[in-house]
Amino acid sequence: MKRSIQKGFTLIELMIVVAIIGILAAVALPAYQDYTVRAKNSEVVLAASSCRTTITETIQSASSELPAADSWGCEAFGSKVNPSQYVAEIHVDGTGKIMVTSRGIANSNAATPAVGGILSLKPTDSAGAALTTTSIGATIGKWTCGSTADGTTIASKFLPGSCRGN
């Protein structure tokens, strides 16, 4: 008597495969969503790069006084300009601190996250102290990026690695 050979999958095997796919999706989807938000926020950081260069050159070559707020020549706000898809405005205060307002990006884990946020980049001297309006000719030691103390409202996990409060 010949036995018939089983062909195909049993129901339990199919259920196990569906469960494994479900577990992988539950882990991968939030990580991917965070990654896409970080990618969008990297455009926000990039928008401040040209301003960073302008501010560094201005501070190092200034002879009398630093420009007033929003007079550095790299700002974008109001009817002046539409910087990019994810950047609404760029402001610079009298000490060179850049404040970039994002748009179209959910920057928190809240059930109904606020869309948009503010990213700050602040120049500091070689000792790490904040520059003042009298810091004419100073050398900028580093830029502090993403610090909540400086006004950043975007959650740290949604900022690029190079811009998490350092």
C-alpha positions in Angstrom: 0.0 0.0 0.0 1.4 3.3 -1.0 1.2 6.4 1.2 0.4 9.7 -0.4 3.1 12.4 0.1 1.9 15.6 1.8 2.0 18.6 -0.4 1.7 22.3 0.7 1.8 23.8 4.2 -0.3 23.0 7.2 -2.4 25.7 8.9 -0.1 25.9 11.9 2.9 26.5 9.7 1.1 29.4 7.9 0.0 30.9 11.3 3.6 30.8 12.5 4.9 32.6 9.4 2.1 35.3 9.8 3.1 35.7 13.5 6.8 36.2 12.6 6.0 38.7 10.0 3.7 40.6 12.4 6.4 40.7 15.1 9.0 42.0 12.6 6.6 44.6 11.3 5.8 45.8 14.9 9.5 46.3 15.5 10.6 47.7 12.2 7.8 50.2 11.5 8.4 52.5 14.5 12.2 52.5 13.8 11.5 53.4 10.1 9.1 56.2 11.1 11.8 57.7 13.4 14.4 57.4 10.7 12.2 59.3 8.2 11.6 62.1 10.7 15.4 62.3 11.4 16.0 62.5 7.6 13.5 65.4 7.3 15.2 67.1 10.3 18.6 66.8 8.7 17.2 69.2 6.0 16.5 71.6 8.8 20.1 71.4 10.1 21.3 71.8 6.5 19.3 74.9 6.1 21.2 76.5 8.9 24.6 75.6 7.4 25.0 78.6 5.1 23.9 80.8 8.0 26.6 79.2 10.2 29.3 80.1 7.6 28.0 83.7 7.3 28.0 84.2 11.1 31.4 82.7 11.6 32.9 85.0 8.9 31.1 88.0 10.2 32.2 87.5 13.9 35.8 86.9 12.9 36.0 89.9 10.6 33.8 92.4 12.4 35.6 95.6 13.3 33.1 97.6 15.3 30.0 95.7 16.3 28.0 92.6 15.4 24.8 92.9 13.3 21.5 93.3 15.1 19.0 90.4 15.2 17.8 89.3 11.8 20.4 91.5 10.1 23.2 89.0 9.4 22.1 88.5 5.8 21.2 84.8 5.9 17.8 84.9 7.5 14.6 83.7 5.8 11.2 84.6 7.2 8.0 86.3 6.4 7.5 87.2 2.7 11.2 87.3 2.1 11.7 83.7 1.1 10.4 80.1 1.3 13.6 78.2 2.4 12.6 74.6 1.7 9.9 72.0 2.0 10.6 71.4 5.7 11.9 74.8 6.8 9.4 77.6 7.5 11.8 80.3 8.9 15.4 81.1 9.8 16.1 83.8 12.4 19.4 84.9 13.9 19.7 86.9 17.1 22.3 89.5 18.0 24.8 86.9 19.3 24.7 84.7 16.2 22.3 82.1 17.6 20.3 80.5 14.7 16.7 79.5 15.2 15.2 77.4 12.4 11.5 76.7 12.5 10.5 73.5 10.8 7.2 72.6 9.2 5.5 69.4 8.0 7.4 67.2 10.4 5.8 65.4 13.4 8.6 66.0 16.0 7.2 64.3 19.1 5.8 61.0 20.4 2.5 62.6 21.5 -0.7 60.9 20.3 -1.4 64.0 18.2 2.1 65.4 17.7 2.7 69.0 17.0 3.8 69.5 13.4 7.0 71.6 13.2 9.4 72.7 15.9 12.4 74.9 16.5 16.0 73.9 16.1 18.7 76.1 17.6 22.4 76.4 16.7 24.5 78.6 19.0 28.1 79.6 18.5 30.5 79.3 21.5 34.1 80.3 22.0 37.0 77.9 22.4 36.2 77.6 26.1 32.6 76.7 25.4 31.1 80.0 26.6 28.3 81.7 24.7 29.3 84.6 22.5 27.9 88.1 23.3 27.2 91.1 21.1 30.7 92.3 21.9 32.5 89.2 20.7 34.1 91.0 17.8 36.9 89.0 16.3 36.3 86.0 18.5 37.1 82.5 17.3 34.2 80.2 17.3 35.2 77.0 19.1 32.1 75.0 18.2 28.4 75.2 17.5 26.0 73.9 20.1 23.2 72.2 18.1 19.8 71.0 19.4 20.1 72.1 23.0 16.7 72.6 24.7 18.3 75.3 26.9 18.9 77.3 23.7 15.3 76.9 22.6 15.2 73.7 20.6 11.7 72.2 20.8 12.3 69.1 18.6 12.7 65.9 20.6 16.3 64.7 20.7 15.6 61.3 19.2 14.3 63.0 16.1 17.5 65.1 15.5 20.4 63.8 13.5 23.2 62.3 15.6 25.5 65.3 15.0 22.9 67.6 16.5 21.7 66.3 19.8 22.6 69.0 22.3 26.3 69.0 21.5 
